[in-house]
Amino acid sequence: MGSDPQYIKYPDLTLAQHVFNLSNPSCPQTLRQTSLKKIQDAISENKMAPFYRHLAHPVEGTLNHSGEGVPQHQGSSTKSLITSNMLASRKSPQKIDFPWDESLYQSLVEDNKKELDAFQKEEGEAEEAAGDTEVLAARGKRAEFWARVGDKDKAIESHEALLEKTTFLGTKIDLVLAMIRIGLFFGDTLFVKKNIERANTLIESGGDWDRRNRLKAYKGLHLLTVRSYSVAAPLLLDSLSTFTSYELCSYSALVIYSVLAGSLSLKRVDFKAKVVDAPEIKAILGSGEDRIAALTGEVSSGPTAQDEEMKDASASRATPGAATTAVNLTTLGAGAGIQAEVEAPVDFSSLADLVSSLYNGNYRSFFVALAAVEDNFLTQDRYLYEHRAWFVREMRLRAYQQLLQSYRVVGLNSMANDFGVTVDFLDRDLAKFIASNRIACTIDRVNGIIETNRPDDKNKQYADVVKHGDALITKLQKYGQTVRLRGSERS
């Protein structure tokens, strides 16, 4: 029961990504076949009888076709402790089906019974001949067992029971973090939110540095799944330099989440300091010289990083610095805690182009990079998939705002040419944002111009005071008239 992290091996969140791939219509066919093989191997290796039933059962399985829409626990009257939302869509791709093997399932069930009997025997012996520490260790093995085999309800019950009996603060935090991962595995955001709040309370009562850092990454990832990018960005970016939570995600995934969240939500000055010039990100997305400088510590970013003057889009046509097409982050992720597994090389070029073109005002390249990021990252990641359309829309809005804030009047044809789109598309796209008060401008199609309207804060406050004052005076006048009428009635 030392300070080293516990209960961090299960569940394996990469397995949840493989399940997502099977139901993702945007996932390549070869990758779906690979994910199917990975799931089948994991089920056999880890004796995952409950998880196999949850996925492939001909009636209750979430991946079957014949039982589509049938409740997972139709024969059970007890309420599930955690919901399952692992799929990209309700209908799985028809070309891949997860076969159900009754004999395999029964053999896995028998193996599970043998393990549980062994745990029960070990716990009984510990209660008779050993102390509380040994009893808790035996119960901890059972909790990890349920997390390993994928029984979501029993995993939560066993972790909760162990949490009640545990007195060590570090172990309590580890148990709550494990329950957060179970919630992330099955896609229950409400359950994850509740346990993040529990973990935060425990951390504030005296958690150590390593567990504080782990919780920071957990919070950032959860906020990403609920579309709170502005709150997630600083947490994820701060986690880059101290990341050890390999049980949560790979380092390459953390880089992707951090860059996307920062690109969308940070102000321009912070975007430059924490994303464009950040050594941890330059080491991945930068050009050859920038990467070497970042890895050797020659460059650093901080609050004193100066913002560059906004450049005219027409004058900044320089191609963004070419990034290496594939980067292997296994060596970068080596450190304390769990050793990072070997990661497949990731092509960060579209992400690097997105960051560079957005900051430099090269909007034509930005739109091309945004489309590539959607195809390569947003549609392929289980945490980003649900919000992909919203992210693309918000990034377009950010680019429009960035260009328009530098001008009083912009030619419609000129702006459409800068973004590499037609005038009709730009007109329709801007109209949506104008109607929702996201962009302060008006479109004059007759003269072919866009006029920006950006009142400063003081004028806006003055206008609000006048508006509310007029409303108040109107109400008082109506009230006065009502009082006079009632007085005349009494007389």
N, C-alpha and C positions, 0 to 999 in steps of 0.2 A: 504493500500500500504506500509506496514511495511517491516521489514527486513526478516520476515518469508518467506520461499519458497512458491511460488504460482504456479498454473497450473501443479501440479505434480501427480494428481490422474489419469489422462487419457493421452494417451491410456494405457490399461493394457497389459504390455508386456508378462505376463504369458499366455494370450489368444493367442498371436502369436505362443508361444511354442506348445499349444494344436493344432493349425492348422497345424503346422509342423509335429506333431505326426501322424496326419491322413494320411499324404503323405509319411511318413518315412517307408520304407520296413523293417528296422531293429527294429522298435518299436513293442513290444509285443502286441498281439491282445487285451488283456484285457486293456492295457493302452490306445490303440486307442479308444476303446469303452468308456472308462472314459473321454478321451479328447473330444469325440463327445458330450457326455452329458454335459460337462462343457461349450462347445461352445454354445450349444442350450440354456442352462440356462442363459448364459451371454447375448445372443441376446434377449431373452424374458425380462430379468430383466432391461437391459439398453436400450431397444427399438432400437436396432441396425439395422434398416431397410437397410441403404446403405451397411453395412458390410454383412448382410444376403444375399443381392443380389450379392455382390461381390464374395461370396463363393459358393452359392447354386443355383443360377439362372440356369435354364435348358439350356440356350444358352450362357450366358456371364460368368457364375460362374466358378471359378478356380478349384473347387472340383468336378464338374460334369464330367461325362464320355461322354455323347452325344455331348456336345459342346466343346470337347477338341480341342485346337488349334484355337478357334474362338477369335478374339480380344475382349477385355473387353468393349471397347467403340466404337463398329463398327458403331453405329448410330450417333456418335458425331464427329464433325469436329474440336473441340478444343483439343489442346494438353494437356495431363495430366501433372500436376505439379510434380508428384512423381510416380515412377514405383512400381509395386507390384511384389515381389519375395519371397513369404512366404513359398513355398512348398519345400520339400526335393528333389523331382523329378517331371518331367512333368506328369507322370502317377501316380495317386493315387492308393493305394491298392484296389483291386476289391471287397474285402470282406466288405468294409465300404463305404457307399455312404451317402451323405448329402442330405436328402430329401428336396424338394422344396414344400412349402405350400403357395399357392397364397393368401388364406384368411389371414394367419398369416402375410404375407408381407404387405398386404393392411392395416391391423389393426395397424401395426408398423408405416407405413407411416402416418396414421391419427394421431397417438400419437405424432409423430415428428412435424407435422404441428401445433398441439395445443401448443406444447412447444415453437416453433418458434414464434407463434403469441403472446404468453405471453412475450417472450423476447423483441419482437418489441414494445409491449405496454409499458413495463418497461423502455425501452430505450427512447421512446417518452416522457414519463412522466418525466424522468430524465433531458432531454434536456429542457423541459419547466420550471420545478420547482426546479431543483437541479443544482449542479455544475458539472465540468468536471470529478471529481472523481467518482461520481455516474454513469455518462454516460459510463466511461471506465469500471466500474464494470459490468454494464449491457452487454456491448460488450464482456467482458471477459467470461460471462456466455454462450454467444452464441459460442465463440471459444471453450470452454470446451465441449459444447454440440456436436459440429461436431467431436471433437476428441473422445468423448464417443461413438457415434453411428457408427464410423468407416468410415466416408466419407473423404478419404484422401485429395482430392483436395480442398474441401471446408474448411477442417480443416486448411490446410496450408494458404489458402486465408484469413481466419478470423484471424489467428495468425499474419500474415504479416500486415494486416490492423490495428490490435491492436498495433503492434510494432511501426508503424509509428506515432500513436497518443500518445504513452506513453512517458513520460519524465523521470520517475524514473529509474535509472540505474539497480537497483536490479530486478525490474519487467521486464525490457528488457532482462536481462540475463535469467530469468525464462521462458520467452516466447521462446527464442531461444533454451533453453534446452528442452522445450516441443516439439519443431519442430524436434529436434534431435531424440527424442523418437518416434515421428511419423515416421521418416525415418527408424529407427531401427525396428519398428513394421512391416512395409511393406517391409523391406529388401532392401532399396535403399541406397547403400553405397556412391554413389557420392553426393547425397543430404545431407547425414549425414556429410560427409567430409566438404562440403561447410559451413554448419551451425556450425560445431565445430570451424572452422576458425573465423566465426562471433562471436561466444561466447568467444573465446580466446581474440579477440580484445576488446570486452566489459569488460572482466575480467581485462585485463591489464590497462584499463582506470580507475579502481578504484573499482573492485569487492571485496566483503567481503570474509572472511576466509572460511565460509561454502560453498559458491558458487564456490570458487576456488577448494575446495576438491571434490565437486560434479563433476565439469568439468574434474578433473583428472581421476575419474572413468569412465566418459563418453568417454574420449579420449582413455583410455586403452582398453575398450571394443570394440570401433570402430577399433582400430589398430589390435586387435585380429581377427576381421572379414575380414580384408584385408591382413592377413598373415604377419604383421609386429611385430612379437613376440619380437624381440630384443628391440624395442621402447616401446612396450606395457608392458613388464615385470616390469620395475622400477615404472611405473605409477600404475599398479595394486597392486604391493607389498606395495607401499607407502600408498595405499588407505585402506589396511587392518585395520590399527590401528585407522583410523578416518572415517570409512565408515558410511554414513548416507543415501546413495542414494538407498533406498529400492524400489523406483519407477523404478529403472533401472534393478536391479536383486537382488536375495536373497544373504545373506552373504555366504551361502554354495556354491553358484555358483561363487562368487568372489574368494573364497578359491581355487576352482578348476581351474579357469582361471589363477590365480596368480601362482599356483604351476606348471601348465603346461607350461606357458610362461617362468617362471624362469628356469625350468629344461632344456628347449630347448636352451635358448639363453645366460644365464649367464656364465661367466667364473667360473672355479672351486672354486676359493677363494670367489667370490661373491655368488656363489651357496650355499656354506656352510653357509655364514653369513646371507644371506637374505631368504634362503629357509630351509636348513637343521636345522640351529640353531635359526631361527626366532621364538620368543615367540608366535606370533599369529598363526603360522603354527604348532608349536609344541603342542599348546593347542588343535589342531584338529587331527594331524597325529601322534603325539608322543605316546610312550607307556604310561602305567599308571602313573609311577613316573614322566616322562617328562611332561605329560599333567598337573599334579598337580603343578609341579614346575613352569610351564609357566603361569598357571592361577593365581598363587599366587605371581608372579613377581620375583621369585628367580633366574630366568635366563633371560638373555637379549643378544641380538646380536648387533654388531656394526662394525665399520671399523677396530677395533683392533682384531676382531675374527681371530684366527690363523688357517691356513690351515694345515691339517694333511698330512703326507707323503703318497704318492701314494703307495698302497699295491699291491703286485702280486696277480693276479686274483686267482691263484691256492691256495694261502695262506689265502684268505679271503672268506671262505665258511660259515661264521656265518650267520644264518638266521636273516633277518631284524627283528627289534623289532616289536612285534605284536601290531597292532593298534586295537582299539575298532572297531568292525564291523560297528556300526551305531552311529552317533552323531547327536543330535538335537541342532541346532545352534540358535534357537529362542532367548534364554536368552543372548547369546553372542552378538546378533545383536541389543539388546535393547539400545536405546540412543536417541539423539536429532533427530528432524525431524519426518518423518512418522514412526509410530510404525510398526515394522516388523510383518508380518503375521506369523501364526504358520507354521513352516516348517516341512515337513516329514523327519524322520531320514534318513541320507545319509550314505551309506557304503563307507568309505574312505580307506578301507584296501588296495585295489589295488594301489591307488595313493600313500599311505605311503610306500608300497613295492617298487614302482617305484623310489621314491626319495632315499630311503635307499640303495637299491641295486645298483643304479647308482653311488652314492657317494662312497660306500664301495668296488666297483669293483666286485660285485657278479653278473656277467653277465648272467649266466643261469637263475637266479631268475629275473633279469631285463627283459629278453625277455618274460618270463611268465607274469610279471606284466604289461609290455607294451601291450600285447595282451588283458589282462583284462581291462586295461584303455581304449583301443579302443572300446571294447564291452560295457563297463559301462558308459563311458562319451562321447567319441568322436562321436560315432554313434547316441547318444541320444540327443545331444544339437544342437539347430539350428544354433548357432554361430560357432561351432566346426566341424559340419558335413561335410561341403564342403572341408575342409582342412585336413581331417582325414588321408588320404593316405600319404600326404606330411609330416604330423607331425610324423607318424610312421617311415617313411623313414629317416627323419632328426634325430630322436632319435637313430635309429640304427647307423647312421653315427657318432653321438656323442660318442656312446659306443665304436665303432671301433677305433676312434681317441684316446680316452682315454686310451685304452689298448696299442695301437701301439706306443704311444709317450714314453712309458717306456722302450721300447726294440729296439735293433738294428736289431735283427733277431728273428722271431717267427715261431714256427712250425705250419704248416697249420692244422694238426690233433689236436694239442694241443689247438689252438685257437678255432677251431670248437667245441671241447669238452667243452671249457670254456663257450661258448655261447649256448651249447645244440642243435646245428644244425649239418647237414651233411657237409662234405667237399665240395661237389658239390654246395650246397646252398651258403656257405660262399664264394666260388670262384666266383660264378656268382654275388653275392651281392657286393663284394669288387670291382669286375671288373667295375661295373657301376660307382662307386665313383672314381676309379682310372682314368677312361677314361674322366671324367669331371673335373679332377684335384682337387677333393675334399679331396683325401687322397694321401700323398706323399709316395708311396711304390710300390714295384713290387712283383708279385707272380711267384714263381718258382715251377711249378707243378711237374717237374721231380724230384727235390730234396725235394719237399714237404715243402717249407719254404716261408715266407713272409719277404722281406727285406725292411726296412723303409729307407726313404731318406728325411732327414729334414735339408736342408741348413739353416744356421742362416741368420738373416736379413742383416748383413753387406755383407756376401758373395752373397746374392741374389741381393743387390743393386749394388755390383761390377759387377756381371754377366749382370745385366740389362744395366749398363753403357757401358760395352764392346759390348753388342749386338746392342744397339742403335748407338754406335760409328761406328761399322762396317757397319751398314746400311747407316749411313751418308756418310762415306768414299766412299762406292759403288756408291751412288747417285752423289757425287762430281766428281768421275772418269767418270761416264757416261756423266755428264754435260760437262766436259772438252773435252771429245772425240767429242761431238756434236759441240762444239764451234770451234775446230780445223778443223773439216770437213767443216763447213760453211765458215771458213776463206779460205781454199784451193779452194772452189768453187768460191769465189770472185776474187781470183788471176788468 
